[in-house]
Amino acid sequence: MRPPLDAAARPDEQALRDIVYQTQWLMHALRIARSLGLASWCIGAGPLRNAVWDHLHGYSAPSRLADIDLAYFAPENLTQQHDDALLAALQSMAPDLPWEVTNQAAVHLWFGSHFGHDVAPLRSLAEAIATWPEYATAVGIYLDDADGLRIIAPHGLQDLLQMRIRHNPVRASAETYRQRTLQKRYQERWPDVVVDPAPSTPPTP
């Protein structure tokens, strides 16, 4: 059952909650993820973006999902085996969903080899979300024990709800952003989306 309206919620937060509560596959994924009992977790980025933009475009069927990103923060266990065990648990409970699991506390261990420059360890899940490549997708949600929808949005919800893609330069380079905008085909999939161009790279002195 849906929790009552939070009178203190901002209009943008309530708008997001309304959309998520109406999105059955996402609510199912959130309840499955909650059952893992993680102390700090969320589903965010692509799945949330898809749900919101599908709703705002009036699509009757959900867009194709590359994966469902379960992000969590557990500095006490940075092993790949821990991620793998959580992934296996999710797949056993909901094998129809394309799960992906990442401990954000361990990102600094592989970021350099993947993106070409080293980064400092993150200190919280909110700090991790704040580094995600576009402001519209730097948002996470999770369910509390009473099915209340909690939102982690370090940069706010404006870009997500206004369907705008902008580069978040905290960790993603301009080239990474450029490649993502080409790969994701945002405007082909959601025609009302506005995609800001990648920032110009200054010339090498």
SETIKOL-314172 format. One record per residue (C-alpha): x, y, z; residue in three letters. Coordinates in Angstrom, 1 decimal. Layout:
# residues N
<site><u>X</u><v>Y</v><w>Z</w><resn>ALA</resn></site>
...
//
This chain:
# residues 205
<site><u>0.0</u><v>0.0</v><w>0.0</w><resn>MET</resn></site>
<site><u>1.2</u><v>3.5</v><w>-0.9</w><resn>ARG</resn></site>
<site><u>2.3</u><v>5.6</v><w>2.2</w><resn>PRO</resn></site>
<site><u>0.3</u><v>8.8</v><w>2.7</w><resn>PRO</resn></site>
<site><u>1.4</u><v>12.1</v><w>1.2</w><resn>LEU</resn></site>
<site><u>4.4</u><v>13.7</v><w>2.9</w><resn>ASP</resn></site>
<site><u>3.2</u><v>17.2</v><w>3.6</w><resn>ALA</resn></site>
<site><u>6.7</u><v>18.4</v><w>4.0</w><resn>ALA</resn></site>
<site><u>7.8</u><v>17.1</v><w>0.6</w><resn>ALA</resn></site>
<site><u>8.9</u><v>19.6</v><w>-2.1</w><resn>ARG</resn></site>
<site><u>6.8</u><v>19.5</v><w>-5.3</w><resn>PRO</resn></site>
<site><u>9.6</u><v>18.0</v><w>-7.3</w><resn>ASP</resn></site>
<site><u>10.2</u><v>15.2</v><w>-4.8</w><resn>GLU</resn></site>
<site><u>6.5</u><v>14.5</v><w>-4.7</w><resn>GLN</resn></site>
<site><u>6.3</u><v>14.4</v><w>-8.5</w><resn>ALA</resn></site>
<site><u>9.1</u><v>11.9</v><w>-8.6</w><resn>LEU</resn></site>
<site><u>7.5</u><v>9.7</v><w>-5.9</w><resn>ARG</resn></site>
<site><u>4.2</u><v>9.8</v><w>-7.8</w><resn>ASP</resn></site>
<site><u>5.9</u><v>8.5</v><w>-10.9</w><resn>ILE</resn></site>
<site><u>7.9</u><v>5.8</v><w>-9.1</w><resn>VAL</resn></site>
<site><u>4.8</u><v>4.5</v><w>-7.2</w><resn>TYR</resn></site>
<site><u>3.0</u><v>4.1</v><w>-10.5</w><resn>GLN</resn></site>
<site><u>5.9</u><v>2.2</v><w>-12.1</w><resn>THR</resn></site>
<site><u>5.3</u><v>-1.4</v><w>-11.2</w><resn>GLN</resn></site>
<site><u>8.6</u><v>-2.9</v><w>-12.4</w><resn>TRP</resn></site>
<site><u>10.6</u><v>-0.3</v><w>-10.5</w><resn>LEU</resn></site>
<site><u>8.7</u><v>-0.8</v><w>-7.3</w><resn>MET</resn></site>
<site><u>9.2</u><v>-4.6</v><w>-7.7</w><resn>HIS</resn></site>
<site><u>13.0</u><v>-4.0</v><w>-8.1</w><resn>ALA</resn></site>
<site><u>13.1</u><v>-1.7</v><w>-5.1</w><resn>LEU</resn></site>
<site><u>11.3</u><v>-4.2</v><w>-2.8</w><resn>ARG</resn></site>
<site><u>13.7</u><v>-7.0</v><w>-4.0</w><resn>ILE</resn></site>
<site><u>16.7</u><v>-4.8</v><w>-3.4</w><resn>ALA</resn></site>
<site><u>15.4</u><v>-3.8</v><w>0.1</w><resn>ARG</resn></site>
<site><u>15.2</u><v>-7.4</v><w>1.1</w><resn>SER</resn></site>
<site><u>19.0</u><v>-7.7</v><w>1.0</w><resn>LEU</resn></site>
<site><u>19.1</u><v>-5.7</v><w>4.2</w><resn>GLY</resn></site>
<site><u>21.9</u><v>-3.3</v><w>3.2</w><resn>LEU</resn></site>
<site><u>22.6</u><v>-0.4</v><w>5.4</w><resn>ALA</resn></site>
<site><u>23.1</u><v>2.2</v><w>2.6</w><resn>SER</resn></site>
<site><u>21.8</u><v>1.5</v><w>-0.9</w><resn>TRP</resn></site>
<site><u>19.7</u><v>2.8</v><w>-3.8</w><resn>CYS</resn></site>
<site><u>18.6</u><v>2.1</v><w>-7.3</w><resn>ILE</resn></site>
<site><u>19.5</u><v>5.0</v><w>-9.5</w><resn>GLY</resn></site>
<site><u>20.9</u><v>6.4</v><w>-12.8</w><resn>ALA</resn></site>
<site><u>19.5</u><v>4.7</v><w>-15.9</w><resn>GLY</resn></site>
<site><u>16.5</u><v>2.7</v><w>-14.5</w><resn>PRO</resn></site>
<site><u>15.1</u><v>5.8</v><w>-12.7</w><resn>LEU</resn></site>
<site><u>15.7</u><v>8.0</v><w>-15.7</w><resn>ARG</resn></site>
<site><u>13.9</u><v>5.5</v><w>-17.9</w><resn>ASN</resn></site>
<site><u>10.9</u><v>5.3</v><w>-15.6</w><resn>ALA</resn></site>
<site><u>10.6</u><v>9.1</v><w>-15.3</w><resn>VAL</resn></site>
<site><u>11.0</u><v>9.8</v><w>-19.0</w><resn>TRP</resn></site>
<site><u>8.8</u><v>7.0</v><w>-20.1</w><resn>ASP</resn></site>
<site><u>6.1</u><v>8.3</v><w>-17.9</w><resn>HIS</resn></site>
<site><u>6.5</u><v>11.9</v><w>-19.1</w><resn>LEU</resn></site>
<site><u>6.4</u><v>10.8</v><w>-22.7</w><resn>HIS</resn></site>
<site><u>3.2</u><v>8.7</v><w>-22.1</w><resn>GLY</resn></site>
<site><u>4.8</u><v>5.4</v><w>-23.1</w><resn>TYR</resn></site>
<site><u>2.6</u><v>2.5</v><w>-22.3</w><resn>SER</resn></site>
<site><u>5.5</u><v>0.0</v><w>-22.3</w><resn>ALA</resn></site>
<site><u>8.8</u><v>0.5</v><w>-20.5</w><resn>PRO</resn></site>
<site><u>11.9</u><v>1.3</v><w>-22.5</w><resn>SER</resn></site>
<site><u>14.6</u><v>-1.3</v><w>-22.8</w><resn>ARG</resn></site>
<site><u>16.7</u><v>-1.5</v><w>-19.7</w><resn>LEU</resn></site>
<site><u>20.4</u><v>-2.1</v><w>-20.1</w><resn>ALA</resn></site>
<site><u>20.6</u><v>-2.9</v><w>-16.4</w><resn>ASP</resn></site>
<site><u>19.2</u><v>-2.1</v><w>-13.0</w><resn>ILE</resn></site>
<site><u>21.9</u><v>-0.4</v><w>-11.0</w><resn>ASP</resn></site>
<site><u>21.9</u><v>-1.3</v><w>-7.4</w><resn>LEU</resn></site>
<site><u>24.5</u><v>1.0</v><w>-5.7</w><resn>ALA</resn></site>
<site><u>25.4</u><v>0.5</v><w>-2.1</w><resn>TYR</resn></site>
<site><u>28.1</u><v>1.7</v><w>0.3</w><resn>PHE</resn></site>
<site><u>30.0</u><v>-0.8</v><w>2.4</w><resn>ALA</resn></site>
<site><u>33.5</u><v>0.3</v><w>3.2</w><resn>PRO</resn></site>
<site><u>33.9</u><v>-2.7</v><w>5.5</w><resn>GLU</resn></site>
<site><u>33.9</u><v>-5.1</v><w>2.6</w><resn>ASN</resn></site>
<site><u>35.5</u><v>-4.0</v><w>-0.7</w><resn>LEU</resn></site>
<site><u>35.8</u><v>-7.4</v><w>-2.3</w><resn>THR</resn></site>
<site><u>34.4</u><v>-8.3</v><w>-5.7</w><resn>GLN</resn></site>
<site><u>33.1</u><v>-11.5</v><w>-4.1</w><resn>GLN</resn></site>
<site><u>30.8</u><v>-9.4</v><w>-2.0</w><resn>HIS</resn></site>
<site><u>29.3</u><v>-7.7</v><w>-5.1</w><resn>ASP</resn></site>
<site><u>29.0</u><v>-11.1</v><w>-6.7</w><resn>ASP</resn></site>
<site><u>27.2</u><v>-12.6</v><w>-3.8</w><resn>ALA</resn></site>
<site><u>24.7</u><v>-9.8</v><w>-3.7</w><resn>LEU</resn></site>
<site><u>24.2</u><v>-10.1</v><w>-7.5</w><resn>LEU</resn></site>
<site><u>23.6</u><v>-13.8</v><w>-7.2</w><resn>ALA</resn></site>
<site><u>21.0</u><v>-13.2</v><w>-4.5</w><resn>ALA</resn></site>
<site><u>19.1</u><v>-10.6</v><w>-6.6</w><resn>LEU</resn></site>
<site><u>19.2</u><v>-12.9</v><w>-9.6</w><resn>GLN</resn></site>
<site><u>17.8</u><v>-15.8</v><w>-7.6</w><resn>SER</resn></site>
<site><u>14.9</u><v>-13.6</v><w>-6.4</w><resn>MET</resn></site>
<site><u>14.2</u><v>-11.7</v><w>-9.6</w><resn>ALA</resn></site>
<site><u>15.9</u><v>-13.5</v><w>-12.6</w><resn>PRO</resn></site>
<site><u>13.9</u><v>-11.5</v><w>-15.1</w><resn>ASP</resn></site>
<site><u>15.6</u><v>-8.2</v><w>-14.1</w><resn>LEU</resn></site>
<site><u>19.0</u><v>-7.2</v><w>-15.5</w><resn>PRO</resn></site>
<site><u>20.7</u><v>-6.5</v><w>-12.2</w><resn>TRP</resn></site>
<site><u>24.1</u><v>-4.8</v><w>-11.8</w><resn>GLU</resn></site>
<site><u>25.7</u><v>-4.3</v><w>-8.3</w><resn>VAL</resn></site>
<site><u>28.4</u><v>-1.8</v><w>-7.4</w><resn>THR</resn></site>
<site><u>29.9</u><v>-1.0</v><w>-4.0</w><resn>ASN</resn></site>
<site><u>30.5</u><v>2.7</v><w>-4.3</w><resn>GLN</resn></site>
<site><u>33.1</u><v>2.5</v><w>-1.5</w><resn>ALA</resn></site>
<site><u>35.3</u><v>0.4</v><w>-3.8</w><resn>ALA</resn></site>
<site><u>35.1</u><v>2.6</v><w>-6.9</w><resn>VAL</resn></site>
<site><u>38.5</u><v>4.1</v><w>-6.4</w><resn>HIS</resn></site>
<site><u>40.1</u><v>0.7</v><w>-6.6</w><resn>LEU</resn></site>
<site><u>39.2</u><v>0.2</v><w>-10.3</w><resn>TRP</resn></site>
<site><u>38.3</u><v>3.7</v><w>-11.6</w><resn>PHE</resn></site>
<site><u>41.8</u><v>4.6</v><w>-12.7</w><resn>GLY</resn></site>
<site><u>42.2</u><v>1.5</v><w>-14.9</w><resn>SER</resn></site>
<site><u>38.8</u><v>2.0</v><w>-16.4</w><resn>HIS</resn></site>
<site><u>38.8</u><v>5.8</v><w>-17.0</w><resn>PHE</resn></site>
<site><u>42.5</u><v>6.7</v><w>-17.1</w><resn>GLY</resn></site>
<site><u>42.8</u><v>8.7</v><w>-13.9</w><resn>HIS</resn></site>
<site><u>42.9</u><v>7.9</v><w>-10.2</w><resn>ASP</resn></site>
<site><u>40.3</u><v>9.2</v><w>-7.8</w><resn>VAL</resn></site>
<site><u>40.1</u><v>9.4</v><w>-4.0</w><resn>ALA</resn></site>
<site><u>37.9</u><v>7.0</v><w>-2.0</w><resn>PRO</resn></site>
<site><u>34.3</u><v>8.1</v><w>-1.6</w><resn>LEU</resn></site>
<site><u>32.9</u><v>8.8</v><w>1.9</w><resn>ARG</resn></site>
<site><u>29.2</u><v>8.1</v><w>1.4</w><resn>SER</resn></site>
<site><u>26.6</u><v>6.9</v><w>-1.0</w><resn>LEU</resn></site>
<site><u>25.4</u><v>10.5</v><w>-1.5</w><resn>ALA</resn></site>
<site><u>28.9</u><v>11.6</v><w>-2.4</w><resn>GLU</resn></site>
<site><u>29.1</u><v>8.8</v><w>-4.9</w><resn>ALA</resn></site>
<site><u>25.8</u><v>9.7</v><w>-6.5</w><resn>ILE</resn></site>
<site><u>27.0</u><v>13.3</v><w>-6.8</w><resn>ALA</resn></site>
<site><u>29.8</u><v>12.1</v><w>-9.1</w><resn>THR</resn></site>
<site><u>27.6</u><v>10.3</v><w>-11.7</w><resn>TRP</resn></site>
<site><u>28.2</u><v>11.6</v><w>-15.2</w><resn>PRO</resn></site>
<site><u>25.0</u><v>13.6</v><w>-15.9</w><resn>GLU</resn></site>
<site><u>22.9</u><v>15.6</v><w>-13.4</w><resn>TYR</resn></site>
<site><u>19.7</u><v>14.0</v><w>-14.6</w><resn>ALA</resn></site>
<site><u>21.0</u><v>10.6</v><w>-13.7</w><resn>THR</resn></site>
<site><u>22.8</u><v>11.6</v><w>-10.5</w><resn>ALA</resn></site>
<site><u>19.7</u><v>10.5</v><w>-8.5</w><resn>VAL</resn></site>
<site><u>19.1</u><v>7.5</v><w>-6.4</w><resn>GLY</resn></site>
<site><u>16.0</u><v>6.1</v><w>-4.6</w><resn>ILE</resn></site>
<site><u>15.3</u><v>3.5</v><w>-2.0</w><resn>TYR</resn></site>
<site><u>12.4</u><v>2.2</v><w>0.1</w><resn>LEU</resn></site>
<site><u>12.3</u><v>2.3</v><w>3.8</w><resn>ASP</resn></site>
<site><u>10.6</u><v>-0.4</v><w>5.8</w><resn>ASP</resn></site>
<site><u>7.2</u><v>1.2</v><w>5.5</w><resn>ALA</resn></site>
<site><u>7.4</u><v>1.5</v><w>1.7</w><resn>ASP</resn></site>
<site><u>8.3</u><v>5.2</v><w>2.0</w><resn>GLY</resn></site>
<site><u>10.3</u><v>6.3</v><w>-1.0</w><resn>LEU</resn></site>
<site><u>13.5</u><v>8.1</v><w>-0.1</w><resn>ARG</resn></site>
<site><u>15.4</u><v>10.2</v><w>-2.5</w><resn>ILE</resn></site>
<site><u>19.1</u><v>11.0</v><w>-2.8</w><resn>ILE</resn></site>
<site><u>19.6</u><v>13.9</v><w>-5.2</w><resn>ALA</resn></site>
<site><u>22.8</u><v>15.8</v><w>-4.4</w><resn>PRO</resn></site>
<site><u>22.3</u><v>18.1</v><w>-7.5</w><resn>HIS</resn></site>
<site><u>18.5</u><v>18.2</v><w>-7.2</w><resn>GLY</resn></site>
<site><u>15.8</u><v>16.9</v><w>-9.5</w><resn>LEU</resn></site>
<site><u>15.3</u><v>19.7</v><w>-12.0</w><resn>GLN</resn></site>
<site><u>17.3</u><v>18.1</v><w>-14.9</w><resn>ASP</resn></site>
<site><u>15.6</u><v>14.7</v><w>-14.4</w><resn>LEU</resn></site>
<site><u>12.1</u><v>16.1</v><w>-14.3</w><resn>LEU</resn></site>
<site><u>12.7</u><v>18.6</v><w>-17.1</w><resn>GLN</resn></site>
<site><u>14.3</u><v>15.9</v><w>-19.3</w><resn>MET</resn></site>
<site><u>17.6</u><v>17.7</v><w>-19.7</w><resn>ARG</resn></site>
<site><u>21.0</u><v>16.0</v><w>-20.1</w><resn>ILE</resn></site>
<site><u>24.0</u><v>18.1</v><w>-18.9</w><resn>ARG</resn></site>
<site><u>27.6</u><v>17.1</v><w>-18.1</w><resn>HIS</resn></site>
<site><u>28.4</u><v>16.6</v><w>-14.5</w><resn>ASN</resn></site>
<site><u>32.2</u><v>17.3</v><w>-14.4</w><resn>PRO</resn></site>
<site><u>32.9</u><v>16.1</v><w>-10.9</w><resn>VAL</resn></site>
<site><u>34.5</u><v>12.9</v><w>-12.2</w><resn>ARG</resn></site>
<site><u>33.4</u><v>12.3</v><w>-15.8</w><resn>ALA</resn></site>
<site><u>35.5</u><v>13.9</v><w>-18.5</w><resn>SER</resn></site>
<site><u>34.0</u><v>15.9</v><w>-21.4</w><resn>ALA</resn></site>
<site><u>35.0</u><v>13.0</v><w>-23.7</w><resn>GLU</resn></site>
<site><u>33.2</u><v>10.5</v><w>-21.5</w><resn>THR</resn></site>
<site><u>30.1</u><v>12.6</v><w>-21.5</w><resn>TYR</resn></site>
<site><u>30.3</u><v>13.0</v><w>-25.3</w><resn>ARG</resn></site>
<site><u>30.6</u><v>9.2</v><w>-25.8</w><resn>GLN</resn></site>
<site><u>27.7</u><v>8.6</v><w>-23.4</w><resn>ARG</resn></site>
<site><u>25.4</u><v>11.0</v><w>-25.2</w><resn>THR</resn></site>
<site><u>26.1</u><v>9.2</v><w>-28.5</w><resn>LEU</resn></site>
<site><u>25.7</u><v>5.8</v><w>-27.0</w><resn>GLN</resn></site>
<site><u>22.5</u><v>6.4</v><w>-25.1</w><resn>LYS</resn></site>
<site><u>20.6</u><v>7.9</v><w>-28.0</w><resn>ARG</resn></site>
<site><u>18.6</u><v>10.0</v><w>-25.6</w><resn>TYR</resn></site>
<site><u>16.6</u><v>12.1</v><w>-28.2</w><resn>GLN</resn></site>
<site><u>15.9</u><v>9.1</v><w>-30.4</w><resn>GLU</resn></site>
<site><u>14.4</u><v>7.3</v><w>-27.4</w><resn>ARG</resn></site>
<site><u>12.7</u><v>10.3</v><w>-25.8</w><resn>TRP</resn></site>
<site><u>12.1</u><v>13.1</v><w>-28.3</w><resn>PRO</resn></site>
<site><u>11.4</u><v>15.8</v><w>-25.7</w><resn>ASP</resn></site>
<site><u>14.8</u><v>15.4</v><w>-24.1</w><resn>VAL</resn></site>
<site><u>17.2</u><v>18.3</v><w>-24.4</w><resn>VAL</resn></site>
<site><u>20.9</u><v>17.3</v><w>-24.6</w><resn>VAL</resn></site>
<site><u>23.5</u><v>20.0</v><w>-23.9</w><resn>ASP</resn></site>
<site><u>26.7</u><v>19.6</v><w>-26.0</w><resn>PRO</resn></site>
<site><u>29.8</u><v>18.4</v><w>-24.4</w><resn>ALA</resn></site>
<site><u>32.0</u><v>21.3</v><w>-23.1</w><resn>PRO</resn></site>
<site><u>34.9</u><v>22.2</v><w>-25.3</w><resn>SER</resn></site>
<site><u>38.3</u><v>20.8</v><w>-24.4</w><resn>THR</resn></site>
<site><u>40.9</u><v>23.6</v><w>-24.0</w><resn>PRO</resn></site>
<site><u>43.8</u><v>23.4</v><w>-26.4</w><resn>PRO</resn></site>
<site><u>47.0</u><v>21.9</v><w>-25.1</w><resn>THR</resn></site>
<site><u>49.5</u><v>24.7</v><w>-24.4</w><resn>PRO</resn></site>
//
